[in-house]
Amino acid sequence: MKYLKRIYLPLLSIAGLTILFILSNELPFSGLFKKEKPNLSILGSLPLVIPTIKYGFAIDTFSMAENTVKNGDVIGNILNDNGVDAQIIHNIMNDNQHIFKPSNFRVGERYTLFKSLDGKELEYLVYEPNVYHYFIFNFIDSIGIKKIERPVTKKIKTTSGTIESSIWNAMAQQGSSPELIAKLEDALQWSIDFYHLQRGEKFKIVYESHNIEGKEIGAGLVLAAKYEMEKNTINAIYYSKPAFKGYYDLEGRPLNKGFLRSPLRFSRISSYFNTSRLHPILRRVRPHFGTDYAAPHGTPIMSVGNGVVLEARYSGGNGNYVKIKHDKLHTTQYLHMSRIGPGIRSGAQVQQGQTIGYVGSTGLATGPHVCFRFWKNGKQVNHLKLSFPPPEPLPKEEIPSFNKEKEGIIALLN
């Protein structure tokens, strides 16, 4: 009942005064039984207070404290320090494991304490791990935990830009989020070499914007993208039919050519495939049968294609590494990982884009990077110079459906 009172009593008070005025044709307390018309000039002097609502509560009726989870914080200790009985804490955590686990209480996230106005009794705790949902811990009406999902609306938006140095900088200058930049790379990753972009090249994106309470809070699907180079233009159209979902060109040919061009996002090439490279540690000429991608320690490393893990272990010079067989012709290897990804072991099936490990500097390495190696027909080759046969287009009977979906967004792209 306290929960309901805190939300509705301030609003009901205002509504009651309004109804009283209408029925009596008088202002409250100015003489309910007088027949003369009221002096409307004093209406503005009434102390009508509109309550402030947050998380569904009229926060003016609480003593409220906003906090951030710090290193070493445990939700049970926080509750106990604020007067909640240990047995109640045990019960609420034990009975609501399907909704919230204490391990989900993470450093850097926000939580708010709602106490009685005298500050003596903790009535609610709200934990907000992200903008999409929050948890209410109720210690008053019915002790328990509720997960509240915020309603998300989608809008179709566009953004465009011109390359000066990198796709990251060009999109960031337009105010695009890192999430949207990553999704553009996902759409064009088979067709564009993001490490060799040229100044003056142009791009445009049509995407779903996720909004909460009128504010953009994230990016959904990239529905279409166009990248204009000096002699070529790449178009990517998302086709949503489950059996064929993915990115296609304007004629319905899949953009997925079997392998990603890089095992990392947002990195740079620090050393190329070179059969006569001077080794930076051994200080002697030694062939470098791979391409080094430098990135911060812990950056996720992706499998460039579907396949089966042949090896996932540590060896002296290679450090932690994973080797994957993709088909009869192609095998890849990823060296110097800080750690191998969960579930990645010999015999495991992996999907294109799946995280298989994290950037490190184990083995013979001068700094955090992944040495990416590519075999074709049992021979190590420079993957940047490989060209793969074009994939099969959509079946003829699927083209009309694809064209219909394409027409809905191509006008925005052009």
Backbone torsions as a table, in degrees:
resi	resn	phi	psi	omega
1	MET	NA	-36.6	179.4
2	LYS	-59.9	-36.8	-179.4
3	TYR	-60.4	-44.1	-178.8
4	LEU	-67.9	-41.1	-179.4
5	LYS	-62.0	-40.9	-176.9
6	ARG	-64.1	-28.2	-178.0
7	ILE	-89.8	-44.3	-167.2
8	TYR	-99.7	-26.0	-175.7
9	LEU	-59.3	-43.0	177.7
10	PRO	-61.2	-37.5	-179.4
11	LEU	-72.8	-38.8	-179.7
12	LEU	-65.5	-34.6	178.6
13	SER	-61.7	-44.3	179.9
14	ILE	-64.6	-43.5	-178.7
15	ALA	-63.8	-38.3	-179.1
16	GLY	-64.8	-42.3	178.5
17	LEU	-63.7	-38.5	-179.6
18	THR	-65.1	-45.7	-179.4
19	ILE	-63.2	-41.7	-179.6
20	LEU	-59.9	-40.2	179.6
21	PHE	-65.5	-42.4	-177.8
22	ILE	-65.8	-44.3	-176.1
23	LEU	-68.9	-33.9	-176.3
24	SER	-96.2	-7.8	-173.9
25	ASN	54.9	29.3	-178.3
26	GLU	-133.4	160.4	169.4
27	LEU	-78.5	144.5	177.3
28	PRO	-56.7	137.5	173.7
29	PHE	67.7	14.3	178.1
30	SER	-106.1	17.6	-179.7
31	GLY	105.6	85.4	-171.7
32	LEU	-69.1	-23.1	-173.7
33	PHE	-108.1	9.0	175.4
34	LYS	-81.8	145.7	-177.7
35	LYS	-91.5	-18.2	-178.6
36	GLU	-69.8	152.4	-178.0
37	LYS	-67.8	145.6	-177.6
38	PRO	-74.1	162.0	174.7
39	ASN	-87.1	101.3	-175.8
40	LEU	-69.2	-13.3	-176.9
41	SER	-67.8	-19.4	-179.1
42	ILE	-90.7	2.4	-178.3
43	LEU	-59.5	-40.7	-177.5
44	GLY	-68.2	-12.7	-178.0
45	SER	-85.4	-9.3	179.4
46	LEU	-70.5	134.8	-177.2
47	PRO	-80.8	69.6	178.0
48	LEU	-82.4	118.9	-177.1
49	VAL	-112.0	121.9	176.8
50	ILE	-88.0	120.3	-177.2
51	PRO	-67.5	150.4	175.5
52	THR	-90.3	122.7	-176.5
53	ILE	-105.4	130.1	174.1
54	LYS	-145.8	133.6	-176.6
55	TYR	56.9	22.8	-179.2
56	GLY	87.4	1.3	-179.2
57	PHE	-106.1	147.2	168.6
58	ALA	-82.8	94.8	-167.3
59	ILE	-69.3	-16.1	177.4
60	ASP	-64.1	-18.0	-176.3
61	THR	-96.8	11.4	179.8
62	PHE	-127.1	161.4	161.9
63	SER	-93.9	112.7	-168.6
64	MET	-116.1	139.3	177.9
65	ALA	-135.7	122.3	178.6
66	GLU	-95.8	137.2	-175.6
67	ASN	-139.7	168.5	174.9
68	THR	-123.6	137.0	179.5
69	VAL	-64.9	126.5	-178.6
70	LYS	-107.5	166.3	177.7
71	ASN	-56.1	129.2	178.6
72	GLY	89.8	-9.3	178.0
73	ASP	-67.9	134.7	175.0
74	VAL	-124.1	131.5	-173.6
75	ILE	-61.3	-35.9	178.8
76	GLY	-62.1	-40.9	179.0
77	ASN	-66.4	-39.1	178.9
78	ILE	-62.4	-43.7	178.7
79	LEU	-63.8	-44.8	-179.4
80	ASN	-63.3	-41.0	178.7
81	ASP	-64.5	-21.0	179.9
82	ASN	-103.8	23.0	168.5
83	GLY	91.5	5.3	179.4
84	VAL	-82.2	130.1	-178.4
85	ASP	-60.5	141.6	-177.3
86	ALA	-59.1	-37.0	-179.9
87	GLN	-68.5	-37.3	176.8
88	ILE	-64.8	-41.8	178.0
89	ILE	-60.8	-45.4	179.0
90	HIS	-59.4	-46.1	-176.9
91	ASN	-65.1	-45.2	-175.8
92	ILE	-67.2	-35.3	178.2
93	MET	-73.1	-42.3	-177.3
94	ASN	-68.4	-38.8	-175.7
95	ASP	-80.5	-13.1	-174.7
96	ASN	-122.9	27.0	-179.6
97	GLN	-60.8	-29.0	179.8
98	HIS	-72.1	-14.9	179.7
99	ILE	-103.2	-44.6	-175.3
100	PHE	-146.7	134.2	175.3
101	LYS	-112.8	138.6	-179.4
102	PRO	-53.6	-29.9	179.5
103	SER	-67.0	-15.2	177.7
104	ASN	-79.8	-5.5	179.3
105	PHE	-82.9	97.8	-165.8
106	ARG	-110.1	147.5	179.5
107	VAL	-57.7	134.7	177.3
108	GLY	95.2	-14.4	179.8
109	GLU	-86.4	162.9	-174.1
110	ARG	-97.1	146.5	169.1
111	TYR	-143.3	153.0	-176.7
112	THR	-129.4	133.6	176.8
113	LEU	-98.5	127.3	176.1
114	PHE	-111.0	110.0	180.0
115	LYS	-111.1	164.3	172.8
116	SER	-59.0	157.8	-174.1
117	LEU	-57.9	-28.7	177.9
118	ASP	-81.5	-2.1	176.0
119	GLY	76.2	9.9	-173.6
120	LYS	-91.0	-30.0	-172.1
121	GLU	-122.6	125.0	174.5
122	LEU	-78.3	119.2	-177.5
123	GLU	-101.6	-37.4	180.0
124	TYR	-145.0	149.7	166.0
125	LEU	-125.6	131.9	177.6
126	VAL	-114.5	122.6	177.5
127	TYR	-110.3	126.4	-174.7
128	GLU	-120.1	90.9	-178.3
129	PRO	-72.4	-23.9	178.1
130	ASN	-160.9	178.3	-176.1
131	VAL	-75.3	-13.7	-174.1
132	TYR	-84.2	-28.3	-179.6
133	HIS	-156.4	165.8	175.7
134	TYR	-147.9	165.2	-179.2
135	PHE	-116.1	135.5	175.2
136	ILE	-109.5	120.1	173.6
137	PHE	-95.2	116.2	-173.7
138	ASN	-105.1	121.9	178.8
139	PHE	-114.4	13.4	-173.8
140	ILE	-116.4	-74.5	-171.1
141	ASP	-73.1	-60.5	177.7
142	SER	-137.5	106.1	-173.5
143	ILE	-59.0	123.3	-177.9
144	GLY	174.2	-174.9	-179.4
145	ILE	-128.2	134.8	175.7
146	LYS	-122.4	140.2	172.9
147	LYS	-100.5	123.2	-178.0
148	ILE	-109.2	118.4	177.0
149	GLU	-91.2	127.8	175.9
150	ARG	-78.9	136.3	178.8
151	PRO	-66.9	130.9	-178.5
152	VAL	-109.6	130.2	174.3
153	THR	-108.1	149.1	-179.2
154	LYS	-111.4	138.6	174.5
155	LYS	-129.9	146.6	176.3
156	ILE	-89.4	123.9	-178.3
157	LYS	-130.1	164.2	176.4
158	THR	-129.1	153.4	170.6
159	THR	-147.3	153.8	-177.1
160	SER	-150.9	167.0	179.8
161	GLY	-174.5	178.4	-179.9
162	THR	-125.7	137.0	-177.8
163	ILE	-73.6	128.5	170.6
164	GLU	-109.9	-43.4	179.2
165	SER	-135.2	-48.8	-178.2
166	SER	-148.8	161.6	178.0
167	ILE	-65.1	-35.0	179.2
168	TRP	-60.4	-51.7	-178.2
169	ASN	-64.4	-40.3	-178.2
170	ALA	-63.6	-41.5	-179.1
171	MET	-76.8	-36.8	178.5
172	ALA	-61.8	-35.5	178.0
173	GLN	-65.7	-24.3	177.1
174	GLN	-86.8	-0.5	-179.5
175	GLY	86.3	13.4	-179.7
176	SER	-73.4	146.2	179.8
177	SER	-80.0	156.5	174.1
178	PRO	-55.4	-32.7	179.1
179	GLU	-62.4	-43.7	-179.9
180	LEU	-69.2	-38.0	178.5
181	ILE	-61.1	-43.7	179.2
182	ALA	-62.9	-37.5	-178.3
183	LYS	-72.9	-30.3	173.4
184	LEU	-66.0	-42.8	176.9
185	GLU	-60.7	-38.4	177.7
186	ASP	-60.5	-39.4	-176.6
187	ALA	-70.7	-34.1	-173.1
188	LEU	-111.4	7.3	-169.4
189	GLN	-64.0	-21.9	-180.0
190	TRP	-87.2	-15.8	-171.2
191	SER	-113.9	-22.3	-175.3
192	ILE	-116.2	132.8	173.0
193	ASP	-89.4	97.5	-173.9
194	PHE	-70.0	-7.1	179.1
195	TYR	-92.2	-7.2	-177.6
196	HIS	-134.2	45.6	177.4
197	LEU	-75.5	150.0	-177.9
198	GLN	-108.8	142.7	177.6
199	ARG	-59.9	136.2	179.8
200	GLY	97.1	-13.8	176.2
201	GLU	-68.4	148.4	-172.4
202	LYS	-121.4	154.0	178.0
203	PHE	-141.1	156.2	173.6
204	LYS	-146.5	142.8	-176.6
205	ILE	-130.7	140.7	168.0
206	VAL	-113.5	123.2	-174.4
207	TYR	-143.9	164.0	175.3
208	GLU	-87.0	125.9	175.5
209	SER	-98.0	128.3	176.1
210	HIS	-92.2	129.5	-175.0
211	ASN	-129.7	140.3	173.3
212	ILE	-127.3	124.8	-179.2
213	GLU	52.6	40.8	175.0
214	GLY	81.1	1.2	-178.3
215	LYS	-112.1	132.9	178.4
216	GLU	-70.8	125.8	-176.7
217	ILE	-121.9	-2.4	179.9
218	GLY	179.5	170.6	179.4
219	ALA	-111.6	136.8	174.6
220	GLY	-95.1	-136.7	-179.1
221	LEU	-66.1	140.6	162.8
222	VAL	-82.2	112.9	-175.4
223	LEU	-81.4	-31.2	179.5
224	ALA	-160.0	151.4	177.6
225	ALA	-147.4	148.3	176.4
226	LYS	-135.0	133.2	178.6
227	TYR	-127.4	118.9	-175.1
228	GLU	-103.5	118.0	174.5
229	MET	-107.1	177.3	-175.7
230	GLU	-60.8	-42.4	-174.7
231	LYS	-117.2	5.5	-175.2
232	ASN	-156.2	150.8	174.8
233	THR	-128.0	128.4	178.7
234	ILE	-102.9	127.1	174.6
235	ASN	-114.6	139.3	176.9
236	ALA	-128.6	120.3	179.3
237	ILE	-117.8	126.6	179.5
238	TYR	-82.7	126.7	176.8
239	TYR	-108.4	123.9	-167.7
240	SER	-93.2	-6.3	-177.6
241	LYS	-61.0	125.8	-171.5
242	PRO	-50.3	-42.1	-176.5
243	ALA	-69.6	-19.0	-174.9
244	PHE	-131.0	12.1	-170.8
245	LYS	-59.6	138.5	-177.1
246	GLY	153.4	-170.8	-176.6
247	TYR	-102.2	136.7	-177.1
248	TYR	-132.7	158.9	172.5
249	ASP	-81.9	-176.0	-173.9
250	LEU	-66.4	-20.5	-179.3
251	GLU	-94.7	1.2	178.8
252	GLY	88.6	19.7	175.9
253	ARG	-92.4	133.2	-179.4
254	PRO	-63.1	140.0	175.5
255	LEU	-80.3	-22.2	179.3
256	ASN	-68.4	109.1	-177.5
257	LYS	-98.5	16.8	174.5
258	GLY	103.5	-34.5	-178.0
259	PHE	-137.6	139.9	171.5
260	LEU	-70.5	154.2	-179.7
261	ARG	-78.9	-17.0	-177.3
262	SER	-150.3	147.6	176.8
263	PRO	-85.4	-1.0	-178.6
264	LEU	-130.5	153.8	167.0
265	ARG	-100.4	153.0	170.8
266	PHE	53.7	52.6	179.4
267	SER	-132.9	-177.4	175.1
268	ARG	-135.4	153.6	176.2
269	ILE	-81.6	119.7	-179.2
270	SER	-100.1	-17.9	177.7
271	SER	-158.1	132.9	-176.9
272	TYR	-95.5	166.9	171.8
273	PHE	-56.5	124.8	-173.2
274	ASN	-156.1	119.3	-176.6
275	THR	-79.7	-5.2	-179.8
276	SER	-136.9	44.2	-178.3
277	ARG	-83.4	143.4	171.8
278	LEU	-79.2	116.2	-176.6
279	HIS	-66.1	129.1	-173.9
280	PRO	-67.3	-21.2	-180.0
281	ILE	-104.0	-47.4	-178.1
282	LEU	-74.0	-19.8	178.6
283	ARG	58.0	39.2	173.1
284	ARG	-144.8	157.6	-178.8
285	VAL	-67.4	126.3	-178.2
286	ARG	-149.8	128.5	-179.2
287	PRO	-56.1	138.1	176.7
288	HIS	-111.0	98.1	-174.5
289	PHE	-89.8	43.3	179.7
290	GLY	-157.8	178.6	175.0
291	THR	-120.6	125.8	-178.8
292	ASP	-92.6	127.9	175.8
293	TYR	-112.7	113.1	179.6
294	ALA	-84.3	137.7	179.8
295	ALA	-161.5	161.9	179.7
296	PRO	-59.8	149.1	177.7
297	HIS	-54.5	130.2	178.3
298	GLY	93.5	-3.3	177.1
299	THR	-61.6	132.7	-179.8
300	PRO	-63.0	138.7	176.0
301	ILE	-106.3	130.2	-176.2
302	MET	-104.7	147.0	168.3
303	SER	-71.7	133.3	-176.6
304	VAL	-79.2	-7.1	179.2
305	GLY	-162.2	169.8	174.7
306	ASN	-67.1	149.4	177.9
307	GLY	174.5	-167.8	-180.0
308	VAL	-123.2	134.2	-179.9
309	VAL	-71.5	123.9	175.7
310	LEU	-88.5	-42.9	-179.5
311	GLU	-143.4	145.3	173.7
312	ALA	-150.2	94.7	-172.6
313	ARG	-161.7	-172.8	177.6
314	TYR	-109.6	139.6	168.7
315	SER	-141.7	158.2	-170.5
316	GLY	-45.9	-70.2	-176.1
317	GLY	-73.5	-33.3	-176.0
318	ASN	-80.6	-19.6	-174.2
319	GLY	67.4	-149.8	174.0
320	ASN	-73.7	128.2	-178.4
321	TYR	-146.1	161.0	176.2
322	VAL	-130.3	136.3	176.8
323	LYS	-122.9	132.7	-172.9
324	ILE	-128.2	132.8	174.0
325	LYS	-96.8	122.7	-175.3
326	HIS	-96.0	-39.1	177.4
327	ASP	-161.6	-165.2	-177.4
328	LYS	-65.9	-23.8	-174.3
329	LEU	-101.2	-32.6	-163.8
330	HIS	-120.0	136.4	176.3
331	THR	-138.3	145.1	178.0
332	THR	-129.3	158.8	-179.8
333	GLN	-142.0	144.7	-174.2
334	TYR	-130.7	114.7	-170.1
335	LEU	-108.8	164.0	170.9
336	HIS	68.3	26.0	-179.7
337	MET	-63.5	146.5	171.4
338	SER	-70.1	-37.8	173.8
339	ARG	-158.1	154.8	178.7
340	ILE	-86.2	143.5	-176.2
341	GLY	-65.2	155.4	179.4
342	PRO	-62.0	135.6	177.8
343	GLY	80.7	-2.1	-179.5
344	ILE	-89.1	106.9	-179.1
345	ARG	-149.4	167.7	-179.0
346	SER	-55.1	128.5	179.5
347	GLY	94.4	-10.8	-178.3
348	ALA	-73.8	141.1	174.7
349	GLN	-83.0	135.9	176.8
350	VAL	-127.3	153.4	-179.9
351	GLN	-108.8	153.7	176.0
352	GLN	-55.8	130.8	179.9
353	GLY	87.3	-6.2	-179.2
354	GLN	-72.6	140.2	176.8
355	THR	-72.8	123.8	-178.4
356	ILE	-113.3	-9.5	179.6
357	GLY	178.1	-170.9	-173.8
358	TYR	-136.9	142.3	-176.0
359	VAL	-58.7	137.4	177.4
360	GLY	-153.0	-157.1	179.5
361	SER	-144.1	35.3	178.8
362	THR	-73.9	155.7	-177.6
363	GLY	78.0	-153.4	179.7
364	LEU	-83.1	89.8	-177.9
365	ALA	-146.2	140.9	-179.8
366	THR	-91.1	-16.6	-178.9
367	GLY	-167.8	173.1	-177.0
368	PRO	-66.1	121.7	177.3
369	HIS	-167.1	169.8	170.0
370	VAL	-118.7	128.7	172.2
371	CYS	-90.4	115.2	-175.3
372	PHE	-103.0	123.9	-178.3
373	ARG	-119.8	146.4	-173.3
374	PHE	-134.4	125.9	176.6
375	TRP	-108.0	137.5	171.4
376	LYS	-130.0	123.0	-175.8
377	ASN	54.0	38.3	176.3
378	GLY	80.5	2.3	-178.4
379	LYS	-116.7	134.6	178.1
380	GLN	-72.0	130.5	-175.7
381	VAL	-133.7	163.9	175.6
382	ASN	-80.0	105.9	-174.6
383	HIS	-65.2	-23.3	-179.3
384	LEU	-68.8	-17.3	-179.6
385	LYS	-101.9	1.5	-179.2
386	LEU	-80.8	145.7	170.8
387	SER	-126.0	136.4	-176.8
388	PHE	-109.3	148.8	-179.3
389	PRO	-61.6	145.7	-179.8
390	PRO	-62.8	140.4	179.9
391	PRO	-71.1	163.6	178.8
392	GLU	-67.7	138.2	179.1
393	PRO	-72.9	174.9	174.1
394	LEU	-59.6	149.2	174.5
395	PRO	-57.3	148.3	-177.1
396	LYS	-55.3	-37.9	-177.3
397	GLU	-71.1	-12.7	-179.3
398	GLU	-92.7	-17.0	-174.9
399	ILE	-60.2	-44.4	179.2
400	PRO	-57.7	-40.8	179.3
401	SER	-66.9	-40.7	177.9
402	PHE	-62.9	-44.6	-179.2
403	ASN	-62.1	-37.4	179.7
404	LYS	-64.6	-43.1	179.0
405	GLU	-68.7	-37.9	-179.3
406	LYS	-64.2	-42.0	-177.1
407	GLU	-61.0	-27.6	-179.0
408	GLY	-66.9	-23.2	-176.6
409	ILE	-122.8	-11.5	-175.2
410	ILE	-66.8	-29.4	179.0
411	ALA	-64.8	-38.4	178.0
412	LEU	-68.2	-33.3	-178.4
413	LEU	-71.5	-34.0	-175.4
414	ASN	-93.6	NA	NA
